[in-house]
Amino acid sequence: MPIKIPSGLPARAILDSERIFALEKPEAERQRVRPLRLVILNLMPKKIETETQLLRLISKSPLQVEVDFMKTSTHEATHVSRDHLVKFYETLDAFRDNYYDGFVVTGAPVEHMPFEQVDYWDEFRSILDWASTHVFSTMYLCWGAMAALHERYGVRKVDYAKKVFGVFPQYLQDEYCFLTNGFDEIALQPHSRLAGVNEDDVRANPDLQILTWGPRSGPGLIATRDFSEVFALGHWEYGKYTLAEEYERDMKKGMDNVPFPENYFPHDDPSLEPLFAWRAHANLLWRNWLNWVYQTTPYDLAEVPELRAEKRLGTDRSIRHEPGGPRGDDFAPFIRDGYGVIRH
């Protein structure tokens, strides 16, 4: 939440440079408050599990948030009851005249397929078009991030022969970015994907910035310069046992392109309790995002189309486009500790 400070306090300039929200008394008195409106496009097969993971993170914010759920009409979910979808989900047609502060687009287990072969691809593109004028800021996750970067910014998807699977270090690229404010220099992020993005395409686009990057997993968090779109290539929303459940599922399918999850089980022993090493950064990212939206979104959401069209959502400082470690000496901790927390 923002802090209220006396007008003219010298510390204000320092707080602003560190991207800490501080309101002087006149600003605070003018501020109008209402609940944030959020809609989630849930593309994951296990709808209820994904709902729980996301709502758990959203609930960590002190803000009041109203959440709606969106589904596609061109793909029939098979891992959840029809009654659940009818009761809690609507298609795009029900949202066309609505405006939202935030939009969340989940991943989907289709990253191995060309985008055009996904049965709801045309509908997905229509949803992105709607969001570009009716949503203040969108958070895309995993496949959702790859698909949106491809559709909106021409970033090519890169297919992998083997799944990037496990928990990997992500190096912070800017200490005072709004979204990563408070992050440690190295954050751990779960990954479970058979594809990634072309880093050269990201670096070549002046509208995009890489916020976290890892030597093994590549960009983990990307955003537009005005934060109208945020792309998380990993799964900070995952629960403690999600990777274990996915590994067991893939092994039962006989998949030979799925390695043992790295940096997840102590001593790489699946009989031991997995290490839940990313929870703090997951909570911090989502609190930062919701707080940024809360501080910058208009009170009247009908103003969103004009703000988006004129790119007046506010901008942050430029992030370097050559990702690297947080230290000039390239020191990389935790590589060999006998426990299996971090390996390159």
C-alpha positions as CSV (number, residue, x, y, z in Angstrom):
1,M,0.0,0.0,0.0
2,P,1.2,3.6,-0.5
3,I,2.6,5.6,2.4
4,K,1.2,9.1,3.2
5,I,4.0,11.6,3.9
6,P,4.1,15.4,4.7
7,S,4.2,17.6,1.6
8,G,7.7,18.6,0.6
9,L,9.5,15.9,2.6
10,P,13.0,15.5,1.1
11,A,12.8,11.7,1.2
12,R,10.1,11.9,-1.5
13,A,12.7,12.1,-4.3
14,I,14.6,9.1,-3.0
15,L,11.4,7.1,-2.6
16,D,10.3,8.0,-6.1
17,S,13.7,6.9,-7.5
18,E,13.3,3.5,-5.8
19,R,9.7,3.2,-7.2
20,I,8.1,3.2,-3.8
21,F,4.5,4.7,-3.8
22,A,4.4,7.7,-1.6
23,L,1.4,10.1,-1.5
24,E,1.7,13.6,-0.1
25,K,-1.4,14.9,1.8
26,P,-3.1,16.7,-1.1
27,E,-2.7,13.7,-3.3
28,A,-4.0,11.3,-0.6
29,E,-7.1,13.5,-0.1
30,R,-7.9,13.5,-3.8
31,Q,-7.5,9.7,-4.1
32,R,-10.7,7.8,-4.8
33,V,-10.8,4.1,-3.8
34,R,-12.8,1.2,-5.1
35,P,-12.2,-2.6,-5.4
36,L,-10.0,-3.8,-8.2
37,R,-11.7,-5.7,-10.9
38,L,-9.8,-8.7,-12.3
39,V,-10.7,-11.4,-14.9
40,I,-8.9,-14.7,-15.3
41,L,-8.8,-16.6,-18.6
42,N,-8.2,-20.1,-17.3
43,L,-6.7,-22.3,-20.1
44,M,-5.3,-25.0,-17.8
45,P,-7.0,-28.5,-17.8
46,K,-7.3,-28.6,-14.0
47,K,-9.4,-25.5,-13.6
48,I,-10.0,-25.7,-9.9
49,E,-6.4,-26.3,-9.0
50,T,-5.3,-23.3,-11.1
51,E,-8.1,-21.1,-9.6
52,T,-6.9,-22.0,-6.2
53,Q,-3.2,-21.2,-7.0
54,L,-4.0,-17.8,-8.5
55,L,-6.5,-16.8,-5.8
56,R,-4.1,-17.8,-3.1
57,L,-1.6,-15.3,-4.6
58,I,-4.2,-12.6,-5.2
59,S,-5.4,-12.9,-1.6
60,K,-2.0,-12.0,-0.2
61,S,-2.6,-8.4,-1.3
62,P,-4.3,-6.1,1.3
63,L,-6.5,-4.8,-1.6
64,Q,-10.1,-5.8,-2.2
65,V,-10.3,-7.6,-5.5
66,E,-13.4,-8.7,-7.5
67,V,-12.6,-11.7,-9.7
68,D,-14.4,-13.1,-12.7
69,F,-13.5,-16.2,-14.7
70,M,-13.4,-16.5,-18.5
71,K,-13.3,-19.6,-20.7
72,T,-13.0,-20.3,-24.4
73,S,-16.0,-21.3,-26.4
74,T,-14.0,-23.2,-29.1
75,H,-12.5,-25.7,-26.7
76,E,-14.4,-28.0,-24.4
77,A,-12.6,-28.6,-21.0
78,T,-12.6,-32.3,-20.0
79,H,-10.9,-32.2,-16.5
80,V,-13.7,-30.3,-14.8
81,S,-17.4,-30.7,-14.5
82,R,-19.7,-28.9,-16.8
83,D,-21.7,-27.6,-13.8
84,H,-18.5,-25.8,-12.5
85,L,-18.0,-24.1,-15.9
86,V,-21.6,-23.1,-16.2
87,K,-21.7,-21.7,-12.7
88,F,-18.5,-19.8,-12.6
89,Y,-17.2,-19.1,-16.1
90,E,-18.4,-17.0,-19.1
91,T,-17.1,-16.7,-22.6
92,L,-15.8,-13.5,-24.2
93,D,-19.3,-12.4,-25.4
94,A,-20.3,-11.9,-21.8
95,F,-17.3,-9.6,-21.2
96,R,-17.3,-7.5,-24.3
97,D,-18.8,-4.4,-22.7
98,N,-16.9,-4.7,-19.4
99,Y,-13.7,-3.0,-18.3
100,Y,-11.1,-4.4,-15.9
101,D,-8.1,-3.2,-14.0
102,G,-6.3,-6.5,-14.5
103,F,-6.5,-9.6,-16.7
104,V,-4.7,-12.9,-16.1
105,V,-4.1,-15.4,-18.9
106,T,-2.9,-18.8,-17.7
107,G,-0.7,-21.2,-19.5
108,A,-1.9,-24.3,-21.4
109,P,-0.3,-27.7,-22.1
110,V,0.0,-26.9,-25.9
111,E,3.5,-25.2,-26.1
112,H,4.7,-28.1,-28.3
113,M,2.2,-27.2,-31.0
114,P,2.4,-24.4,-33.6
115,F,0.1,-21.6,-32.5
116,E,-2.1,-21.9,-35.5
117,Q,-2.9,-25.6,-34.7
118,V,-4.3,-24.8,-31.2
119,D,-8.0,-25.2,-31.6
120,Y,-8.9,-22.0,-29.9
121,W,-6.1,-19.8,-31.4
122,D,-8.5,-17.5,-33.4
123,E,-10.6,-17.0,-30.3
124,F,-7.5,-16.4,-28.2
125,R,-6.4,-13.6,-30.6
126,S,-9.9,-12.0,-30.3
127,I,-9.6,-12.1,-26.6
128,L,-6.2,-10.3,-26.8
129,D,-7.7,-7.7,-29.1
130,W,-10.5,-7.1,-26.5
131,A,-8.0,-6.9,-23.6
132,S,-6.0,-4.3,-25.5
133,T,-8.8,-1.8,-25.1
134,H,-10.7,-3.0,-22.1
135,V,-8.0,-3.9,-19.6
136,F,-5.5,-1.7,-17.9
137,S,-2.8,-4.4,-17.3
138,T,-2.5,-8.0,-18.3
139,M,-0.4,-10.8,-16.7
140,Y,0.3,-13.7,-19.0
141,L,1.7,-17.0,-17.7
142,C,3.9,-19.6,-19.5
143,W,2.2,-20.6,-22.8
144,G,-0.1,-17.5,-22.5
145,A,3.1,-15.4,-22.3
146,M,4.6,-17.1,-25.4
147,A,1.4,-16.8,-27.4
148,A,0.9,-13.1,-26.5
149,L,4.5,-12.2,-27.2
150,H,4.2,-13.9,-30.6
151,E,0.8,-12.4,-31.5
152,R,1.4,-8.8,-30.3
153,Y,5.1,-8.3,-30.7
154,G,6.3,-10.9,-33.2
155,V,8.5,-12.8,-30.8
156,R,9.1,-16.2,-32.1
157,K,8.6,-19.4,-30.1
158,V,11.6,-21.7,-29.7
159,D,10.8,-25.4,-29.4
160,Y,12.9,-27.6,-27.1
161,A,13.8,-31.3,-27.6
162,K,13.5,-31.8,-23.8
163,K,11.3,-30.0,-21.3
164,V,12.8,-27.3,-19.2
165,F,11.7,-28.8,-15.9
166,G,12.5,-27.9,-12.4
167,V,13.4,-24.8,-10.3
168,F,15.9,-22.4,-11.8
169,P,17.7,-19.2,-10.7
170,Q,16.5,-15.9,-12.2
171,Y,18.9,-12.9,-12.0
172,L,17.3,-9.6,-11.2
173,Q,17.9,-7.0,-13.9
174,D,16.8,-3.8,-12.1
175,E,16.6,-3.4,-8.4
176,Y,14.0,-0.6,-8.5
177,C,11.6,-1.9,-11.1
178,F,8.0,-1.7,-9.8
179,L,7.2,-5.3,-10.5
180,T,10.4,-6.7,-8.9
181,N,10.9,-4.2,-6.2
182,G,12.0,-6.1,-3.1
183,F,13.3,-9.1,-5.1
184,D,16.6,-10.7,-4.0
185,E,19.4,-10.5,-6.6
186,I,18.6,-14.1,-7.4
187,A,15.1,-15.4,-7.3
188,L,14.0,-19.0,-7.9
189,Q,11.3,-19.8,-10.4
190,P,9.7,-23.1,-11.4
191,H,9.6,-24.0,-15.1
192,S,7.7,-26.7,-16.9
193,R,7.7,-26.1,-20.6
194,L,8.8,-27.6,-24.0
195,A,9.3,-24.2,-25.5
196,G,10.7,-20.7,-24.9
197,V,11.0,-17.4,-26.6
198,N,13.6,-16.0,-29.0
199,E,15.7,-13.7,-26.8
200,D,17.0,-11.7,-29.8
201,D,13.4,-10.9,-30.8
202,V,12.7,-9.6,-27.2
203,R,15.9,-7.5,-27.0
204,A,15.3,-6.0,-30.5
205,N,11.9,-4.7,-29.5
206,P,12.1,-1.3,-27.8
207,D,8.6,-1.8,-26.2
208,L,9.8,-4.8,-24.2
209,Q,12.1,-5.2,-21.2
210,I,13.5,-8.3,-19.6
211,L,13.1,-8.0,-15.8
212,T,14.6,-11.4,-14.7
213,W,16.8,-13.8,-16.6
214,G,18.5,-17.1,-15.9
215,P,21.5,-18.8,-17.6
216,R,19.5,-22.1,-17.8
217,S,15.9,-20.9,-18.2
218,G,16.4,-17.7,-20.1
219,P,14.0,-14.8,-19.5
220,G,11.6,-15.5,-16.6
221,L,9.8,-12.2,-16.5
222,I,9.3,-9.7,-19.4
223,A,7.1,-6.6,-19.5
224,T,6.2,-3.8,-21.8
225,R,7.7,-0.4,-20.9
226,D,4.4,0.9,-19.6
227,F,3.5,-2.4,-17.8
228,S,0.2,-2.8,-19.7
229,E,1.4,-6.3,-20.4
230,V,3.5,-8.6,-18.2
231,F,4.8,-12.0,-19.3
232,A,5.9,-14.7,-16.8
233,L,7.6,-17.6,-18.7
234,G,7.8,-19.7,-15.5
235,H,5.3,-20.7,-12.9
236,W,5.6,-18.7,-9.7
237,E,2.0,-19.5,-9.1
238,Y,2.7,-23.3,-8.8
239,G,2.1,-25.0,-5.4
240,K,4.7,-27.0,-3.6
241,Y,3.8,-30.4,-5.1
242,T,2.8,-29.3,-8.7
243,L,6.0,-30.2,-10.3
244,A,6.0,-33.6,-8.6
245,E,2.5,-34.3,-9.8
246,E,3.4,-33.2,-13.4
247,Y,6.4,-35.5,-13.3
248,E,4.4,-38.5,-12.2
249,R,1.8,-37.7,-14.9
250,D,4.4,-37.5,-17.6
251,M,6.1,-40.7,-16.6
252,K,2.8,-42.6,-16.7
253,K,2.3,-41.3,-20.2
254,G,5.7,-42.7,-21.1
255,M,7.1,-39.3,-22.2
256,D,10.8,-39.6,-23.0
257,N,11.5,-35.8,-23.3
258,V,10.8,-35.0,-19.7
259,P,13.9,-35.0,-17.4
260,F,13.9,-35.5,-13.7
261,P,12.9,-32.1,-12.2
262,E,16.1,-30.1,-11.4
263,N,16.7,-28.3,-8.1
264,Y,13.4,-29.5,-6.6
265,F,13.8,-32.7,-4.5
266,P,16.6,-32.6,-1.8
267,H,19.5,-34.7,-3.1
268,D,17.4,-35.4,-6.2
269,D,15.6,-38.0,-4.1
270,P,11.8,-38.1,-5.0
271,S,11.1,-39.9,-1.7
272,L,12.0,-36.7,0.1
273,E,9.8,-33.6,0.6
274,P,10.3,-31.2,-2.3
275,L,11.7,-27.8,-1.4
276,F,9.2,-24.9,-1.7
277,A,11.8,-22.3,-2.6
278,W,9.9,-19.7,-4.7
279,R,6.9,-18.8,-2.6
280,A,8.2,-15.5,-1.3
281,H,9.0,-14.1,-4.7
282,A,5.7,-15.4,-6.1
283,N,3.8,-13.5,-3.4
284,L,5.9,-10.4,-3.9
285,L,5.5,-10.3,-7.7
286,W,1.7,-10.5,-7.4
287,R,1.5,-8.0,-4.6
288,N,3.7,-5.6,-6.6
289,W,1.6,-6.0,-9.8
290,L,-1.7,-5.5,-8.0
291,N,-0.3,-2.5,-6.1
292,W,1.0,-0.9,-9.3
293,V,-2.4,-1.4,-11.0
294,Y,-4.2,0.0,-7.9
295,Q,-2.0,3.1,-7.9
296,T,-2.2,3.8,-11.6
297,T,-5.5,2.6,-12.9
298,P,-8.2,5.2,-13.4
299,Y,-11.1,5.3,-11.0
300,D,-13.5,5.3,-13.9
301,L,-12.6,2.2,-16.0
302,A,-14.3,3.6,-19.0
303,E,-11.2,5.7,-19.4
304,V,-9.0,2.7,-20.1
305,P,-9.4,2.6,-23.9
306,E,-8.2,6.2,-24.2
307,L,-5.3,5.6,-21.9
308,R,-4.3,2.5,-23.8
309,A,-4.6,4.2,-27.2
310,E,-2.5,7.2,-26.1
311,K,0.0,5.0,-24.1
312,R,-0.6,7.1,-21.0
313,L,-0.3,4.3,-18.5
314,G,3.0,5.5,-17.1
315,T,6.5,4.3,-17.8
316,D,9.3,2.9,-15.8
317,R,13.1,3.3,-16.2
318,S,14.8,1.5,-19.0
319,I,16.0,-2.0,-18.4
320,R,19.3,-3.1,-20.0
321,H,18.6,-5.4,-23.0
322,E,21.7,-7.6,-22.5
323,P,20.6,-9.8,-19.5
324,G,23.2,-11.0,-17.1
325,G,24.0,-11.8,-13.5
326,P,23.4,-9.2,-10.8
327,R,27.2,-8.9,-10.1
328,G,30.0,-7.5,-12.1
329,D,32.2,-10.4,-11.1
330,D,29.7,-13.0,-12.4
331,F,29.7,-14.8,-9.1
332,A,27.0,-17.5,-9.1
333,P,26.2,-19.0,-5.7
334,F,24.5,-22.4,-4.9
335,I,26.0,-24.2,-7.9
336,R,27.4,-27.0,-5.9
337,D,26.1,-27.4,-2.4
338,G,25.4,-31.1,-2.1
339,Y,21.7,-30.4,-1.6
340,G,20.4,-29.9,-5.1
341,V,19.0,-26.4,-4.7
342,I,20.6,-24.7,-7.6
343,R,22.6,-26.2,-10.5
344,H,23.4,-24.8,-14.0
